[in-house]
């Protein structure tokens, strides 16, 4: 494929014009970048710092599996966050070993296979209630009715967030993640939302300290790392991460699933007729194709070689999961949505291996399996009526709205 100068000039590190395009155009741009220089692109910022965009599957895996060379502790976002914001929003995704594993172990039991099995019936009951609501409405926004509602309800229950606070907290998460979409938020609004959420978690932690239960927040307030309790700041950032990640991955995955199945009716029919046999692979194909989290950033701790290029100590290294999941050297006809794809499970939507593999991947898979199974079985005519309205973001591959009908 020939590469036009217009395409090679566009850089995913820059918000515009790259992220103003529709999905297929973005994938074409990533394909063009992947064809050059072993899927590595370097840019120098005004302050002289360097950033590498990593777009090939194998290079993304190499970075992810070498946490000693490629550190998470210096930040996970494209731009360096002020220290107070990194403290609020980072938590375990902005930690290196051994601190990362010490903190991760505090909550991983809540996401164990046994814990997830115990939640399955509850997720099914929530889905049944949503289906009754859909039946009454007939036409509805999938994101608001299904994608945004159910996963946040589940993670809020795990955290034991009072029901009266949940709507506002979900709105704050939307404002934080929508920082680059001026129809949703802006920098000042996003920062204020982060501060408001953080302040809320501090108050929640104080209450749990005095009135502990068997929820995750109580466990965190009672937990110790190296003989000491978590600071209020550590606790607050942990809760924000769990609330945001526990909501957004499933929300985005479910919304993309409905969009992709609607665009591919034969695939939808196949999945509906053979759900038990195909659901696991279909969910992996949705995750591969959509990549709910678009990237993570690392920082080189020493000079290193990657893809024939010299990475200098201090360089930012951005691994683009969406690009890796559409690498034709690994996934044949990568832009085709195929629920029978033999290697769909090799996707990197939950991370590309290494210590930072998504803690909640099992929960997200279970939620998607239960919700899609019930929707397709009970409402076989459900379909999107228009293309998804995308969130303008470099970090999450979010859908703002997806009008649907059951007729």
KENU-133802 format. One line per 5 residues: number of its first residue (from 1); their letters; for each residue x, y, z of N, C-alpha, C. Coordinates in steps of 0.1 Angstrom, whole numbers. Layout:
N
NUM	a	X:Y:Z:X:Y:Z:X:Y:Z | ... $
//
This chain:
407
1	xxxxx	9:-12:0:0:0:0:9:12:0 | 6:22:-9:14:34:-9:9:43:2 | 18:51:7:16:60:19:16:74:14 | 5:81:16:5:95:12:12:104:22 | 17:115:18:23:124:27:14:130:37 $
6	xxxxx	1:131:33:-9:135:43:-11:126:55 | -10:113:51:-12:103:62:0:102:71 | 12:102:65:24:101:73:26:113:82 | 20:124:78:22:137:86:14:136:98 | 4:128:99:-5:128:110:0:119:121 $
11	xxxxx	0:123:133:6:116:144:-4:114:155 | -6:102:160:-16:99:171:-13:106:184 | 0:110:186:3:118:198:-4:131:198 | -6:137:186:-13:150:185:-28:147:184 | -36:154:192:-50:151:192:-57:154:178 $
16	xxxxx	-53:165:172:-59:168:159:-48:169:148 | -50:164:136:-63:159:131:-65:144:133 | -55:137:138:-56:122:138:-69:117:145 | -73:122:156:-84:117:164:-97:124:160 | -97:132:150:-109:138:144:-115:129:134 $
21	xxxxx	-108:119:129:-112:110:118:-121:99:124 | -129:92:115:-137:81:119:-127:69:121 | -133:58:126:-125:47:130:-116:41:119 | -123:38:108:-116:32:97:-104:41:91 | -106:54:91:-95:63:87:-84:62:97 $
26	xxxxx	-87:62:110:-77:61:120:-69:48:118 | -76:37:115:-69:24:113:-60:25:101 | -64:32:91:-56:34:79:-43:42:82 | -45:52:91:-33:60:95:-24:52:103 | -29:43:112:-20:35:120:-13:25:111 $
31	xxxxx	-20:20:101:-14:10:91:-2:17:84 | -4:30:81:7:37:74:19:38:83 | 16:42:96:27:43:106:34:30:108 | 27:19:108:32:6:111:42:1:100 | 39:6:87:47:2:76:61:9:76 $
36	xxxxx	62:19:84:75:27:84:83:24:96 | 96:22:94:105:21:106:102:11:116 | 97:-1:112:94:-11:121:83:-7:131 | 74:1:127:63:5:135:67:14:146 | 77:22:144:82:32:154:82:46:148 $
41	xxxxx	76:55:155:77:69:151:82:77:163 | 91:87:160:97:95:170:93:110:167 | 90:117:178:88:131:177:94:138:188 | 99:150:186:105:159:196:96:170:200 | 93:171:213:85:182:218:92:195:219 $
46	xxxxx	85:206:221:91:219:222:101:220:233 | 99:212:244:109:212:255:121:203:253 | 122:197:241:133:188:238:131:174:241 | 120:170:248:118:157:252:113:149:240 | 116:136:240:112:127:229:101:117:232 $
51	xxxxx	93:114:222:82:105:224:82:95:212 | 82:82:215:81:72:205:66:66:205 | 61:66:193:48:59:191:51:45:186 | 47:34:193:49:21:190:36:14:185 | 36:10:172:24:6:166:24:-9:161 $
56	xxxxx	35:-16:162:35:-30:158:32:-39:170 | 26:-50:167:22:-59:177:34:-64:186 | 44:-68:179:55:-74:186:63:-64:194 | 64:-52:189:71:-41:197:62:-37:209 | 49:-36:208:41:-33:219:42:-44:230 $
61	xxxxx	43:-56:226:45:-67:236:59:-66:242 | 69:-63:235:82:-62:240:83:-51:251 | 77:-40:248:77:-29:258:70:-33:271 | 58:-39:269:49:-42:280:56:-53:289 | 64:-61:283:70:-72:291:84:-69:296 $
66	xxxxx	88:-57:295:101:-53:301:99:-40:310 | 93:-42:322:90:-31:330:102:-25:336 | 113:-32:337:125:-26:342:131:-15:333 | 130:-17:320:135:-8:310:125:3:307 | 112:-1:307:101:8:304:92:10:316 $
71	xxxxx	94:21:323:88:23:336:74:29:335 | 65:25:344:52:31:345:51:43:355 | 61:43:364:61:52:376:62:67:372 | 67:70:360:68:84:356:56:89:349 | 45:81:348:33:86:342:28:76:331 $
76	xxxxx	15:76:329:8:67:320:2:74:308 | 1:87:309:-5:95:298:5:101:289 | 0:106:277:9:111:267:17:123:273 | 10:132:280:16:144:286:19:141:300 | 30:147:305:33:145:320:22:153:328 $
81	xxxxx	16:146:337:6:152:346:13:159:357 | 7:170:362:13:176:374:13:166:385 | 22:166:395:23:156:405:10:154:412 | 3:164:416:-9:162:423:-20:154:415 | -20:157:402:-30:149:394:-25:135:392 $
86	xxxxx	-12:132:390:-7:119:389:-10:111:402 | -9:118:413:-12:111:426:-27:107:427 | -35:116:421:-50:113:422:-54:103:412 | -48:103:400:-53:95:389:-45:82:386 | -33:81:392:-24:71:388:-26:57:395 $
91	xxxxx	-24:57:408:-25:44:415:-16:34:409 | -21:21:408:-12:10:404:-8:11:390 | -15:18:381:-10:19:367:1:29:366 | 5:36:376:16:45:376:26:41:387 | 28:27:389:37:22:398:46:11:391 $
96	xxxxx	59:10:396:68:0:392:68:-10:404 | 76:-22:401:77:-32:411:88:-27:421 | 87:-32:434:77:-41:439:64:-34:444 | 64:-21:444:53:-14:449:40:-17:442 | 41:-19:428:29:-22:421:22:-35:425 $
101	xxxxx	30:-46:427:24:-59:431:19:-58:445 | 26:-51:454:22:-50:468:8:-43:469 | 5:-33:461:-8:-27:461:-18:-35:453 | -14:-41:442:-23:-49:434:-29:-60:442 | -21:-67:450:-25:-78:458:-36:-74:468 $
106	xxxxx	-37:-62:472:-47:-57:481:-61:-60:477 | -63:-59:464:-77:-60:458:-79:-72:449 | -68:-79:445:-70:-89:434:-80:-100:438 | -81:-103:451:-91:-114:455:-105:-110:450 | -108:-97:450:-122:-93:446:-124:-95:431 $
111	xxxxx	-113:-98:423:-115:-100:409:-110:-114:405 | -110:-123:415:-106:-137:413:-117:-144:405 | -114:-156:399:-124:-163:392:-136:-167:401 | -133:-171:414:-143:-174:423:-152:-163:426 | -146:-151:428:-155:-139:431:-163:-135:419 $
116	xxxxx	-158:-137:407:-165:-133:395:-177:-143:393 | -175:-156:396:-186:-166:395:-197:-162:404 | -194:-157:416:-204:-154:426:-212:-141:421 | -207:-133:413:-214:-121:408:-222:-124:396 | -221:-135:389:-227:-138:376:-242:-137:377 $
121	xxxxx	-248:-143:387:-263:-142:388:-268:-128:390 | -260:-121:398:-264:-107:401:-264:-98:388 | -253:-100:380:-252:-93:367:-264:-97:358 | -267:-110:358:-279:-115:350:-292:-108:355 | -294:-106:368:-306:-99:373:-306:-85:368 $
126	xxxxx	-295:-78:369:-294:-64:364:-297:-63:349 | -292:-73:342:-295:-73:327:-310:-75:325 | -316:-84:332:-331:-87:331:-339:-74:333 | -335:-66:343:-342:-54:346:-340:-44:334 | -328:-43:328:-326:-34:317:-334:-39:305 $
131	xxxxx	-335:-52:303:-343:-57:291:-357:-53:293 | -363:-53:304:-377:-49:306:-378:-34:303 | -368:-26:307:-368:-12:304:-368:-10:288 | -359:-18:282:-358:-16:267:-371:-20:260 | -378:-31:265:-390:-35:259:-401:-24:260 $
136	xxxxx	-401:-16:270:-410:-5:271:-407:6:262 | -394:9:260:-390:20:252:-390:18:237 | -386:5:234:-385:1:220:-372:7:213 | -371:20:214:-359:27:208:-352:33:220 | -338:33:220:-331:37:232:-316:39:228 $
141	xxxxx	-309:46:236:-295:48:235:-288:37:242 | -281:28:235:-274:17:241:-264:21:252 | -256:31:249:-246:35:258:-252:39:272 | -262:47:272:-268:52:284:-276:41:291 | -284:33:283:-293:23:289:-285:10:294 $
146	xxxxx	-275:6:286:-268:-6:289:-254:-4:293 | -246:2:283:-232:2:285:-227:10:297 | -233:22:299:-228:30:310:-235:26:324 | -246:20:323:-254:18:335:-249:5:343 | -249:-6:336:-247:-19:343:-233:-20:349 $
151	xxxxx	-222:-18:341:-209:-20:347:-206:-10:359 | -211:2:359:-209:11:370:-217:7:382 | -229:1:380:-236:-5:391:-229:-16:398 | -222:-25:390:-215:-36:395:-203:-31:403 | -195:-22:397:-183:-18:404:-186:-9:417 $
156	xxxxx	-197:-2:416:-202:6:427:-206:-4:439 | -212:-15:436:-216:-25:446:-203:-31:452 | -193:-34:444:-180:-39:449:-174:-29:459 | -175:-16:455:-169:-6:464:-178:-1:475 | -191:-6:474:-202:-2:484:-203:13:484 $
161	xxxxx	-204:19:472:-207:33:471:-222:35:473 | -226:44:482:-241:46:485:-248:49:472 | -260:43:470:-267:44:457:-270:59:454 | -273:67:464:-276:81:461:-264:89:455 | -252:84:456:-240:91:452:-236:86:438 $
166	xxxxx	-241:76:433:-236:69:421:-238:77:408 | -249:83:406:-251:91:394:-241:102:393 | -239:109:403:-229:120:403:-215:115:401 | -211:104:407:-198:99:405:-196:94:391 | -206:88:385:-205:84:371:-203:96:362 $
171	xxxxx	-210:107:365:-209:119:357:-194:125:358 | -189:124:370:-175:129:372:-165:120:364 | -167:107:363:-158:99:355:-159:103:340 | -171:105:336:-173:110:322:-166:123:319 | -166:132:329:-159:145:327:-144:143:327 $
176	xxxxx	-139:134:335:-125:131:335:-120:125:322 | -127:115:318:-123:108:305:-126:116:293 | -135:125:294:-139:133:282:-131:146:281 | -119:147:287:-112:159:287:-109:165:273 | -107:157:263:-104:161:250:-116:163:241 $
181	xxxxx	-128:161:246:-140:162:238:-148:174:243 | -148:185:235:-154:198:240:-169:197:241 | -175:186:237:-189:185:239:-192:178:252 | -181:173:259:-183:166:271:-176:174:283 | -164:178:280:-156:184:291:-145:193:285 $
186	xxxxx	-136:198:294:-124:205:290:-114:203:301 | -102:209:299:-92:206:309:-96:211:323 | -101:223:324:-104:228:338:-115:220:344 | -126:217:336:-137:209:341:-132:195:345 | -123:189:337:-118:175:340:-110:175:353 $
191	xxxxx	-102:185:355:-94:186:367:-103:188:379 | -113:197:378:-122:198:389:-130:186:392 | -133:178:382:-140:165:384:-131:156:391 | -119:155:388:-109:146:394:-108:150:409 | -106:163:412:-105:168:425:-118:164:433 $
196	xxxxx	-129:167:427:-142:164:434:-143:149:438 | -140:140:428:-140:126:430:-130:122:441 | -118:128:440:-108:124:450:-113:128:464 | -118:140:465:-123:145:478:-134:136:484 | -142:131:475:-153:122:479:-147:109:484 $
201	xxxxx	-137:103:477:-131:91:482:-124:92:495 | -119:104:498:-113:106:511:-123:105:522 | -135:112:520:-146:111:529:-151:97:531 | -152:90:519:-157:76:519:-147:67:528 | -134:69:526:-124:62:533:-125:64:548 $
206	xxxxx	-127:76:552:-129:79:567:-141:72:573 | -152:72:565:-164:65:569:-162:50:570 | -155:44:561:-152:30:561:-142:26:573 | -133:35:576:-124:33:587:-132:31:600 | -142:39:601:-150:39:613:-161:29:613 $
211	xxxxx	-166:25:601:-177:15:599:-173:5:588 | -163:-3:591:-159:-13:580:-169:-23:577 | -168:-27:564:-177:-38:559:-169:-48:552 | -175:-56:543:-167:-66:535:-165:-62:521 | -166:-48:518:-164:-43:505:-149:-40:502 $
216	xxxxx	-146:-36:490:-132:-34:486:-127:-21:494 | -135:-11:495:-130:1:501:-126:-1:516 | -134:-10:523:-131:-13:537:-118:-21:537 | -116:-30:528:-104:-38:527:-92:-29:525 | -93:-19:517:-82:-10:514:-79:-2:527 $
221	xxxxx	-89:3:534:-87:11:546:-80:3:557 | -82:-10:557:-76:-18:567:-63:-25:563 | -60:-24:550:-48:-31:545:-35:-24:549 | -24:-32:549:-11:-26:551:-2:-30:540 | 7:-21:537:18:-24:528:31:-21:535 $
226	xxxxx	40:-31:536:53:-29:543:50:-23:557 | 40:-29:564:37:-26:578:30:-12:580 | 25:-6:570:18:7:572:5:7:564 | -4:14:569:-17:16:562:-15:25:550 | -24:24:540:-24:33:529:-27:47:533 $
231	xxxxx	-20:57:527:-23:71:530:-37:74:524 | -43:85:529:-56:89:523:-54:91:507 | -43:96:503:-40:99:489:-39:86:481 | -32:76:487:-31:63:480:-45:56:479 | -52:57:490:-66:51:490:-75:58:480 $
236	xxxxx	-74:71:479:-83:78:470:-80:75:456 | -67:75:452:-64:72:438:-68:57:434 | -67:48:444:-70:34:441:-85:33:438 | -94:40:446:-108:40:444:-112:46:431 | -105:57:427:-108:64:414:-105:54:403 $
241	xxxxx	-93:48:404:-89:39:393:-99:27:392 | -103:21:403:-112:10:402:-125:14:397 | -130:25:401:-143:30:396:-143:33:382 | -133:40:377:-132:44:363:-129:32:354 | -119:24:357:-115:12:349:-126:2:350 $
246	xxxxx	-132:0:362:-142:-11:363:-155:-7:355 | -157:5:352:-168:10:345:-165:11:330 | -154:17:326:-153:21:312:-149:10:303 | -141:0:307:-137:-11:298:-150:-18:293 | -158:-22:303:-170:-30:299:-180:-21:292 $
251	xxxxx	-182:-9:296:-191:1:289:-187:2:274 | -174:4:272:-169:5:258:-170:-8:250 | -166:-19:257:-167:-32:250:-181:-35:246 | -190:-34:255:-204:-37:252:-210:-28:241 | -207:-15:241:-212:-6:231:-206:-9:217 $
256	xxxxx	-193:-12:217:-187:-16:204:-193:-30:199 | -195:-39:209:-201:-52:205:-214:-50:197 | -223:-41:203:-236:-39:196:-234:-32:183 | -225:-23:182:-222:-16:169:-217:-26:159 | -207:-34:163:-201:-43:153:-210:-54:149 $
261	xxxxx	-218:-59:158:-228:-70:154:-239:-64:145 | -242:-51:148:-253:-45:139:-247:-43:125 | -234:-39:124:-228:-37:111:-225:-50:103 | -226:-61:111:-222:-74:105:-234:-84:109 | -245:-83:102:-257:-91:106:-255:-106:105 $
266	xxxxx	-246:-111:96:-244:-125:95:-236:-130:107 | -227:-122:112:-219:-125:124:-229:-125:136 | -238:-115:136:-248:-115:147:-257:-127:147 | -261:-131:136:-270:-143:135:-262:-155:139 | -250:-156:135:-241:-168:139:-240:-168:154 $
271	xxxxx	-237:-157:160:-235:-157:175:-248:-160:182 | -259:-154:177:-272:-157:184:-275:-172:184 | -273:-178:172:-276:-192:171:-267:-202:178 | -254:-198:180:-244:-206:186:-237:-199:197 | -245:-193:206:-239:-184:216:-229:-191:225 $
276	xxxxx	-233:-202:231:-225:-209:240:-211:-213:234 | -212:-217:222:-199:-222:215:-190:-210:211 | -196:-199:207:-189:-188:201:-187:-176:210 | -193:-175:221:-193:-163:229:-179:-159:233 | -171:-168:238:-158:-164:243:-149:-158:232 $
281	xxxxx	-149:-165:220:-141:-160:209:-147:-147:204 | -160:-146:204:-167:-134:199:-163:-122:207 | -163:-124:220:-159:-113:229:-145:-109:227 | -136:-118:225:-122:-115:223:-121:-107:209 | -129:-111:199:-128:-104:187:-133:-89:188 $
286	xxxxx	-144:-87:196:-149:-74:199:-137:-66:205 | -131:-72:215:-120:-65:223:-109:-62:213 | -105:-71:205:-94:-69:195:-97:-58:186 | -109:-58:180:-113:-49:170:-114:-35:176 | -120:-34:188:-123:-20:193:-112:-15:202 $
291	xxxxx	-105:-23:210:-94:-18:219:-100:-7:228 | -107:-10:238:-113:0:247:-104:10:253 | -92:6:256:-81:15:260:-71:16:248 | -69:28:244:-62:30:231:-47:29:233 | -42:33:245:-27:33:247:-24:33:262 $
296	xxxxx	-11:30:264:-5:33:277:9:39:274 | 14:46:283:27:52:281:37:46:291 | 50:44:287:61:41:296:72:51:294 | 82:51:302:93:60:301:106:51:302 | 115:53:293:127:45:293:136:49:305 $
301	xxxxx	140:39:312:149:41:324:164:40:320 | 167:36:308:180:35:303:180:34:287 | 191:37:281:191:35:266:188:21:263 | 180:19:253:176:5:249:173:5:234 | 174:-7:228:171:-9:214:158:-15:212 $
306	xxxxx	150:-10:203:137:-15:200:133:-13:185 | 131:-24:179:128:-23:164:138:-17:156 | 151:-19:160:162:-13:153:165:1:156 | 158:7:165:159:21:169:165:22:183 | 173:32:185:178:35:199:169:44:207 $
311	xxxxx	164:38:217:155:46:227:164:52:237 | 164:65:239:172:71:249:166:71:263 | 174:71:273:169:72:287:161:85:288 | 149:83:294:140:95:295:130:97:284 | 132:90:273:122:91:262:109:85:267 $
316	xxxxx	98:91:263:85:85:264:82:75:254 | 76:63:257:73:53:248:59:49:249 | 51:52:239:36:50:239:33:38:231 | 26:28:238:22:16:231:8:18:227 | 5:17:214:-8:19:209:-15:5:207 $
321	xxxxx	-24:2:216:-31:-11:216:-40:-13:203 | -46:-2:199:-55:-3:188:-47:-6:175 | -35:-1:174:-27:-4:162:-22:-18:163 | -17:-22:174:-12:-36:176:-23:-46:173 | -35:-43:177:-46:-53:175:-51:-53:160 $
326	xxxxx	-45:-45:152:-48:-45:138:-36:-47:129 | -26:-53:135:-13:-56:128:-15:-68:119 | -14:-66:106:-17:-78:97:-7:-89:98 | 5:-86:104:15:-97:106:10:-107:116 | 0:-103:124:-5:-112:134:-20:-116:132 $
331	xxxxx	-28:-106:127:-42:-108:125:-45:-106:110 | -48:-117:103:-51:-116:89:-63:-108:86 | -64:-99:76:-75:-91:73:-80:-84:86 | -71:-76:93:-74:-72:106:-86:-63:108 | -90:-56:97:-101:-47:98:-115:-54:97 $
336	xxxxx	-114:-67:93:-126:-75:92:-130:-80:106 | -143:-79:110:-148:-84:122:-153:-98:120 | -146:-107:127:-148:-122:124:-148:-129:138 | -160:-133:142:-161:-139:156:-155:-153:156 | -152:-158:144:-145:-171:144:-130:-170:141 $
341	xxxxx	-125:-158:143:-110:-156:140:-103:-165:150 | -94:-173:144:-87:-184:152:-78:-178:163 | -72:-167:161:-63:-161:171:-68:-148:178 | -81:-147:178:-87:-135:184:-82:-133:199 | -80:-143:206:-76:-142:220:-62:-137:222 $
346	xxxxx	-54:-136:211:-41:-130:212:-41:-115:212 | -53:-109:213:-53:-94:213:-46:-88:225 | -44:-75:225:-37:-69:236:-46:-58:242 | -59:-60:241:-68:-50:246:-68:-48:261 | -64:-59:268:-62:-58:283:-47:-56:287 $
351	xxxxx	-39:-52:277:-25:-51:280:-18:-62:272 | -5:-60:270:3:-70:262:12:-79:271 | 6:-83:282:14:-91:291:22:-83:301 | 30:-89:309:38:-82:319:29:-79:331 | 35:-72:341:28:-71:354:15:-62:354 $
356	xxxxx	14:-54:344:2:-44:343:-10:-50:336 | -10:-63:333:-22:-68:326:-34:-65:334 | -45:-62:327:-57:-56:334:-62:-65:345 | -63:-59:357:-68:-66:369:-82:-71:367 | -91:-63:360:-105:-66:359:-109:-73:346 $
361	xxxxx	-99:-79:339:-103:-85:326:-113:-96:328 | -112:-104:338:-122:-115:340:-136:-109:343 | -137:-99:351:-150:-92:353:-156:-87:341 | -148:-80:333:-153:-74:320:-158:-85:311 | -150:-96:309:-155:-107:301:-168:-113:306 $
366	xxxxx	-169:-115:319:-182:-121:324:-193:-111:321 | -192:-99:324:-202:-89:322:-207:-89:307 | -197:-89:298:-200:-89:284:-207:-102:280 | -203:-113:285:-209:-126:282:-224:-126:286 | -226:-122:299:-240:-123:304:-249:-113:297 $
371	xxxxx	-244:-101:295:-253:-91:289:-256:-94:274 | -246:-98:267:-248:-101:253:-257:-113:251 | -254:-123:259:-262:-136:259:-277:-133:261 | -280:-125:271:-294:-123:274:-300:-114:264 | -293:-104:259:-298:-94:249:-302:-102:236 $
376	xxxxx	-292:-110:231:-294:-116:218:-305:-127:219 | -306:-134:231:-316:-144:232:-330:-139:234 | -331:-128:242:-344:-123:245:-349:-113:235 | -339:-105:230:-343:-94:220:-335:-96:207 | -338:-107:200:-330:-110:188:-330:-99:177 $
381	xxxxx	-340:-91:177:-341:-80:167:-333:-67:171 | -327:-67:183:-319:-56:187:-308:-52:178 | -307:-39:174:-297:-35:165:-295:-20:166 | -283:-15:163:-280:-1:162:-286:5:149 | -292:17:151:-298:23:139:-290:33:132 $
386	xxxxx	-279:37:138:-269:47:132:-255:43:136 | -245:49:130:-232:47:134:-229:53:148 | -220:47:155:-217:52:169:-212:67:169 | -215:74:179:-210:88:181:-198:86:190 | -186:88:184:-173:85:191:-170:97:201 $
391	xxxxx	-164:93:212:-157:102:221:-144:107:215 | -142:119:215:-129:125:210:-118:123:221 | -110:112:220:-101:109:230:-89:101:224 | -78:104:230:-66:96:226:-64:84:236 | -71:83:247:-69:74:257:-79:62:257 $
396	xxxxx	-92:66:256:-102:55:256:-110:56:243 | -113:44:238:-120:43:225:-135:43:227 | -139:54:234:-153:55:239:-163:58:228 | -175:54:231:-187:57:223:-196:66:232 | -200:78:227:-208:87:235:-223:83:234 $
401	xxxxx	-227:78:222:-241:75:220:-242:64:208 | -252:55:210:-254:45:200:-269:42:199 | -277:50:191:-291:48:190:-294:33:186 | -304:27:193:-307:13:190:-322:11:189 | -327:0:184:-341:-3:183:-342:-18:185 $
406	xx	-354:-23:189:-356:-37:190:-366:-42:179 | -369:-33:170:-379:-35:159:-372:-37:146 $
//
